[in-house]
Amino acid sequence: MISPFEKKLWLSSPTMHGDEQHFVQEAFDANWVSTVGPHLAELEKTAAAYVGMPYGVALSSGTAALHLAVKLAGVQPGENVFCSDMTFDATVNPVSYEKGRQIFIDSEYDTWNMDPAALEQAFKLYPNTRVVMLAHLYGTPAKLDEILAICKKHHAILIEDAAESLGATYKGKQTGSFGTYNIISYNGNKIITCSGGGMLFTHDEESANKARKWATQARENAPWYQHEELGYNYRMSNILAGIGRGQYMHLNEHLAQKRAIYKRYQEGLKDLPIEMNPYVKGEMEPNCWLSCLLIKPEAMCKQVRGEKEALYVKEPGKSCPTHIMETLAKYNVESRPIWKPMHLQPIYRMNPFITKDGNGRARTNAYIAGGTVDVGADIFARGLCLPSDNKMTQEQQDVVIELIKECFK
Ligand SMILES: *Cc1c(COP(=O)(O)O)cnc(C)c1O
């Protein structure tokens, strides 16, 4: 069979509309092409108003925003920070930039996000922890009420990594508005993009100004370059802010497309032994940035993964993420494993990992051992991100669905 996709079908690629170009032209015309200019202030206003936070600071990336959030939280060398375990490493690396130590909190099956029960366990073991770093995976909000209540009880502050979840709501409130410091990303694969960039949200002007100062080399108010603090070159450019302004005009349209893609997968794959990435209905409205599937344990063929490669043995009626990925790739369709949990990453292998029974580090690679479930490792073993590009047509998605069905024959 010849692939019906002449052009590669992407997981999630930028979708431009023309309004972006108009704002970029404005920046060129006025020669505001660097890190100063009116688009920056406008984008900060738009972004903050959208999530419902008082202040936004436009930065060069979501990672830079996370770094400044960790700095605002005052994380000190050697200090423990409770972190989402199953996420992109950009969520947790900034803790290391400040020489803190990540303690990874296992995921739960209802949302694939940080398990409140595991977080509670972590506070029993490390009661003085002050900062919790929470990611909303694939655009599905975490159980924010439970997590915030635990933070409050232990006098810890929450940082929300809402890089993937712009537009998702929890009990009607936008993600990125629950923590003390929160961030979103405008990287090229996110629901809207500035080509690259990020936004930090704060509740007070002082923190926002501090972040803006750090992001522009921490210059003091003096006639010469005067420095009292360590600075960074993290400011967004006014050109990219212009792209962002154009994208916000289409955010609701992108949300509707992403949610429609999720629904079509859910419907098209309903007879297979899989489930879609879950959320708690009535409580949360995901942005469906990426649609993912999880193969039921009894429908998994044998699959083993080393550090850099995977092997599997196909069995009738069964499949595995590696098999589906290879099949889709043959037809020029991109898919990707679930984020490999941080506690399984060589760089973080020595960091503590806490499961809901408080007993995480006992085993690593097995997905069920000693009566404990390592939820993150299990979802990583059985899960897959599906092409979720908002330019994907219904016909193209139907082909993807057929290809996945073939894998289970
Ligand atoms: C994309 C992403 C980031 C990083 O954002 P950049 O803008 O690429 O630096 C951080 N956390 C999560 C969960 C992400 O998906």
The ligand as a Gaussian input file, in Angstrom:
#p B3LYP/6-31G(d) Opt

LIG

0 1
 C        7.014000      22.375000      25.939000
 C        7.097000      22.153000      27.392000
 C        7.947000      22.913000      28.208000
 C        8.989000      23.831000      27.689000
 O        8.577000      24.872000      26.917000
 P        9.593000      25.523000      25.876000
 O        8.868000      26.746000      25.446000
 O        9.799000      24.540000      24.784000
 O       10.860000      25.834000      26.600000
 C        7.899000      22.713000      29.575000
 N        7.083000      21.799000      30.113000
 C        6.275000      21.043000      29.368000
 C        5.383000      20.062000      30.053000
 C        6.272000      21.160000      27.977000
 O        5.490000      20.362000      27.251000

